Amino acid sequence: DAGVTQSPTHLIKTRGQQVTLRCSPKSGHDTVSWYQQALGQGPQFIFQYYEEEERQRGNFPDRFSGHQFPNYSSELNVNALLLGDSALYLCASSLVIRGGDTEAFFGQGTRLTVV
Amino acid sequence: GQSLEQPSEVTAVEGAIVQINCTYQTSGFYGLSWYQQHDGGAPTFLSYNALDGLEETGRFSSFLSRSDSYGYLLLQELQMKDSASYFCAVHGGATNKLIFGTGTLLAVQP
């Protein structure tokens, strides 16, 4: 049973460029959340997708956008990259059930470096 | 604002017991989770408390006191492989929007 998979694992981009990161959730999961983790910090919630809609959003600018596909996979897009966007981007999947979501399973992340 | 406080670093020896504390101040609270993250790796779920009290899962136990906005993770019979960062995370609601603490780096020494 494949867990959460993310691609690419590493990426280097130039300031001002745009980037797309991809995530496939754990088999059986229908919800995908994205987090940004700066070096030495805890993950920060960006947004969550369920039924192809943005379900919740954290305190991130509109430069951060996403999408969820019918097969539950998801993309994170970041426009107009800034040096401060350099971080590990984590995807987490879970399943919506009555009473609350199941535990979140995380992928290995995409290490984005903006130069 | 929302904040979770954890000690930044803890050092212990193999075979010992260590407790990592977490105090939180959030606008909503649905439960407290603990995650382990090895350097550069994926955070791995360890434990979840929605109600006050102790939850035990093998060598790991987690405690929650909602009245004190406080929880801790207890690791027993420490092994070298337990060296990692440990994060507490508040569930702000029924969804898995997690608010993470800054993490505690645990170093297990022989």
Interface residues (C-beta under 8 A of the other chain):
Chain A: V4 T31 S33 Y35 G40 Q41 G42 P43 Q44 F45 Q48 R55 Q56 G58 L88 L90 A92 S94 V96 G99 G100 D101 E103 A104 F105 F106 G107 Q108 G109 R111
Chain B: L4 Y30 S33 Y35 G40 G41 A42 P43 T44 F45 Y48 F87 A89 H91 A94 T95 N96 K97 L98 I99 F100 G101 T102 G103
